[in-house]
Amino acid sequence: MLANTEHDPFSTLDSRRSVPARQLDAPGPDHATLVRMLASASRVPDHGKRVPFRFLRIAGEARHALGERLAARALVRDPDAGPGALDKERQRFAHAPLVIAVIAVLDPADAKIPDVERLLTAGSVCFALLQAAQAAGFGACWLSGWSAYDAEILRVLGLGADERIAGFIHIGTPRMTAPERDRPDPEALLSDWHPDAA
């Protein structure tokens, strides 16, 4: 449900929830809706206008094929992995109908913009995509896991040497209303800098 921002401009932001990937079903967004969501998600701070990110769609049977690759790779990483652990890897991308890998594009030859700033831009895209998904009526969850850092899986996904996974955004129709969880007290996290403290 869209928030009524006429009376509370923060209500949409405050209503954002992550929905566990296991609780996301079809349908997911169609192509046109996804492109619209990605357009909103791309409106992030970007020092130097480098656009240091790209998107990789994992949908349909590709989710299951990737799961098989994950299971095979998990067995190489841990030859003692049991059937339950391997099945978990097979199902890792199988719950939500759509997973978008947000890929950070890092250019080592670009001395002007630090890698960390470009990575933060890609991370901002992940969060903005969560918001865009909820605004479009879907549930979403930002996950990473070992596969986001494994060199062989990154190769399977077609990442270049200077690319990293910022996050896997699982998107679908929620089977549940995500409960609210405890949030930090912003006043407890806020302090003031004073010049005489240095």
ABEGO torsion letter per residue (X at the ends): XBBBAAABAAAAAAABBBBBAAABBOBBBBAAAAAAAAAAAABBBBBGGAGABBBBBBBEAAAAAAAAAAAAAAAAABAABBAAAAAAAAAAAAABABBBBBBBBBBAABAABBAAAAAAAAAAAAAAAAAAAAAAGBBBBBBBEAAAABAAAAAAAGBBAABBBAEBBBBBBBABBBBBBBBBBAAAABBBBBAAAX
